[in-house]
Amino acid sequence: MFDYSNINNSQKNAISTVEGPVLITAGPGTGKTFTLVQRAIYLIQECGVAPEHIMMATFTEKASKKIINIT
């Protein structure tokens, strides 16, 4: 079962929405990268989506490095 203990309601909605793509927009330091990674984990663990079928995009080098290091 996915652990929702460290996320807010907006993050929970972004993570657990499975219909179509999700666009996450928010200010700096609000947890966008964290939410993207948690969504990928949710899709893999809870929905059986193969990792090679997940695409994540970010606009900064810092966030892309964070995604690589977390996964």
N, C-alpha and C positions, 0 to 999 in steps of 0.2 A: 504494500500500500504506500502511495506517495505521501511524503511528510510535508504538510502545509504549515508547520508550526512557525517558520521564520519568514512568512510572507504576508503581505496585506491583501485585501480583497481584489484590488485592481490587478496585482500580480497573479493571484489565484485564477482570475478570469482569463488572463493572457496565457497562462500555463496550461489550463485544462480545456481551452477551446480547441476542438478538433476539426471543425468544419472550415476548410479553406485556409488561406494564409492569414497571418497575424502581423500587424504593423505595431511596433511599440515605440511611442514617442514620449519623451519626458525630459526634464532638465538634467544637468550634470549631477552625477553622484546619487541618482535616484534608484539605481538597481536594474537598469535596462539590460546590461550584459548578463547579470545574474539571472534575470528572468528568462532571457533567451536560452541560457544553458539549462535551467530547470525545465523549460518547455521541451527541449530535446530529450532530456532524461525521462520526462513524463511520457512522451510519445514512444520512446523505446521500451520502457518498463511496463507501462500501463496499457498501451495501445498496440504493442507488437510491431511498430514501424521499424523497418531496417535502417540502421544508421546511414547507409549510403543513399537513402531516399529523403534525407533531411538536408535542407540548405539554410544556412544562417548567414546573414550579411550585416556588416556594420560599416560605418563611415570613418572610423578612426583606427589608426595602427595600434594604439593602446588597447582598445576594446578587442581587436582581432587577436592580439597576443594573449589577452586574458582568456578568451574563448579557447584558444589552443592549450593554454596551461591548465585550465579547469578540466577539460575533457581529456 
